[in-house]
């Protein structure tokens, strides 16, 4: 293992304006892991009178030759542009040796090329970031495996920041040990299967999957699959993820079980509610849903909690929720600073 003091001498830490509260906690956790106090370097944020950015790096002479850890929540287009500007400046203007980006979420993560008639904006973003100088990307629960694929294509390392250990702890809070044999992890679509399997492996329980159809304007409906497709998908998932205990979510496999849905994000809340209402008809003993990202577009609260399908909702703090997005206890906050810090630490010493 490399000497941590030598590593930190060559490393500087910066943060964008996306979710700085979370990244302050990440630095405290990373300080615990390293046994050293790790501060963020200062960026002087500013805006010109014409509303153009006027960000400055007061300590820029220290950057040359250093390895940079750049933290950001790339939730909006403005934060994407901020990230591009900062990464370009760190690498191309101030001559950092390397730039590693730590992002809780990436803009255009869903536009990953699945539909050929749409612009592949995720690949565009990865292309832009790497062209500007990004050498490694660390992301909390990427929407699909395409993100890692595009990083490889454009020469950047990729690390997934996986909140599954935290979700395991969430499950253990609400399920007594004597009922743990009733736990089933539910994947509402093929894209969520790898996330469901990761959690199921930690809990030692089966996975149930369903399929959904994404229509015009990204509207989503659950679909009843044909038996041939169910068999083909089951075999595909078992072989691809080396996990045999996965099966289609028939009503009989849900009745009387403790069901935890895992999703990468919630935006309108409508898709999650649809899945919840569908499962409720199958009479589970308990139903909960876990989200890595709370995007939470206007009207989400009414749609997500319509007819109250969930006994509990878990959501990480990858995106900051202010008082207007609080729920009076309906959402269990899952704090992810520890797994982000752990991933950064592994990157530093690797």
HELIX and SHEET records of a PDB file:
HELIX    1   1 UNK A    4  UNK A    9  1                                   6    
HELIX    2   2 UNK A   20  UNK A   34  1                                  15    
HELIX    3   3 UNK A   60  UNK A   62  5                                   3    
HELIX    4   4 UNK A   77  UNK A   88  1                                  12    
HELIX    5   5 UNK A   89  UNK A   93  3                                   5    
HELIX    6   6 UNK A  121  UNK A  132  1                                  12    
HELIX    7   7 UNK A  146  UNK A  153  1                                   8    
HELIX    8   8 UNK A  164  UNK A  174  1                                  11    
HELIX    9   9 UNK A  177  UNK A  182  5                                   6    
HELIX   10  10 UNK A  190  UNK A  192  5                                   3    
HELIX   11  11 UNK A  193  UNK A  203  1                                  11    
HELIX   12  12 UNK A  216  UNK A  218  5                                   3    
HELIX   13  13 UNK A  227  UNK A  240  1                                  14    
HELIX   14  14 UNK A  251  UNK A  254  1                                   4    
HELIX   15  15 UNK A  270  UNK A  280  1                                  11    
HELIX   16  16 UNK A  300  UNK A  304  1                                   5    
HELIX   17  17 UNK A  306  UNK A  308  5                                   3    
HELIX   18  18 UNK A  323  UNK A  325  5                                   3    
HELIX   19  19 UNK A  337  UNK A  349  1                                  13    
SHEET    1   A 5 UNK A  11  UNK A  15  0                                        
SHEET    2   A 5 UNK A  67  UNK A  72  1                                        
SHEET    3   A 5 UNK A  98  UNK A 103  1                                        
SHEET    4   A 5 UNK A 136  UNK A 140  1                                        
SHEET    5   A 5 UNK A 157  UNK A 161  1                                        
SHEET    1   B 7 UNK A 246  UNK A 248  0                                        
SHEET    2   B 7 UNK A 206  UNK A 209  1                                        
SHEET    3   B 7 UNK A 183  UNK A 187  1                                        
SHEET    4   B 7 UNK A 258  UNK A 266  1                                        
SHEET    5   B 7 UNK A 286  UNK A 294  1                                        
SHEET    6   B 7 UNK A 312  UNK A 316  1                                        
SHEET    7   B 7 UNK A 331  UNK A 334  1                                        
SHEET    1   C 2 UNK A 211  UNK A 214  0                                        
SHEET    2   C 2 UNK A 220  UNK A 223 -1                                        
END                                                                             
